[in-house]
Amino acid sequence: MRLLTTGLIGGMAAAILMGAAIPAHAAKQCGNDSRGFNAWVAEFRKEAMANGIRKQTLDEAFAGMRYATDTIRLDRNQRSFKLSFDQFMKKRGAATIIKQGKRHKKNNAAALARIEARYGVPPGPLIAIWGMETAFGRFSGDKPIFPALATLAYDCRRSEFFETQLYGALQILQSRQLSKSKMRGAGHGELGQMQFLPANYIKYGVDGDGNGRVDMVNSHIDGLASTANYLRAYGWKRGAGYQPGEPNFRAIQGWNKAGVYQKAIASIAKSIDG
């Protein structure tokens, strides 16, 4: 789980995801409980259709829409990020990630070499993130992401950020890059083996396995390559170190804002890279 993509993007949704001004939200009222959620959803649907999201897409995405109480509970209680470094490493199973990560490095050597040649990111950080996020694809989450994202977009704390993620998820669905049944993940709407938020899935996702499409749900090679692309966008310098105080640690900081998580990734990656 994280604090806080070449997809098909079009119309106003593309402008939103690429950083243009989001339309006025005066008609929508955020809230910190479920009482105003249905009214917010109704207004969001009108706005989204004006911004290029088709009614058919919205009907599919919002079918059975509900206020995601579990998402709010999770968002308010991310206690593991408050642990000490040693406590966090133990809780997240760092020793197991290192052991299994070395095996994954060997088994994916050719693909990882291609990724490093293209993006400059060595295997260690990519495999560490993969292991930390989903135990190498075994636990990527089973929650439907649209209720989670809509709830967080309605929630007053980070409405604009998660509204952008909701637009990203709708665009992924509308372009059929992923089916709705595949759009399941963790509590904050993260997707796939590397837990990309939808707007980042679109912005940084790349076809790492060469099959002509981006699929970070089923293809761990797409996930690893996309993560390398993400880290490069956040300033990764080929050949530079990535431990705290070294140039590439800043790129790891761009992946997750929790300091203990950043240090854990750097430490696990160092062990995997040897």
Secondary structure, 3 states (H helix, E strand, C coil): CCCCCCCCCCHHHHHHHCCCCCCCCCCCCCECCHHHHHHHHHHHHHHHHHCCCCHHHHHHHHCCCCCCHHHHHHHHCCHHHHCCHHHHHHHCCHHHHHHHHHHHHHHCHHHHHHHHHHHCCCHHHHHHHHHHHHCCCCCCCCEEHHHHHHHHHHECCCHHHHHHHHHHHHHHHHCCCCCHHHCEECCCCCECCCCECHHHHHHHCCCCCCCCCCCCCCCHHHHHHHHHHHHHHCCCCCCCCCCCCCCCHHHHHHHCCCHHHHHHHHHHHHHHHC
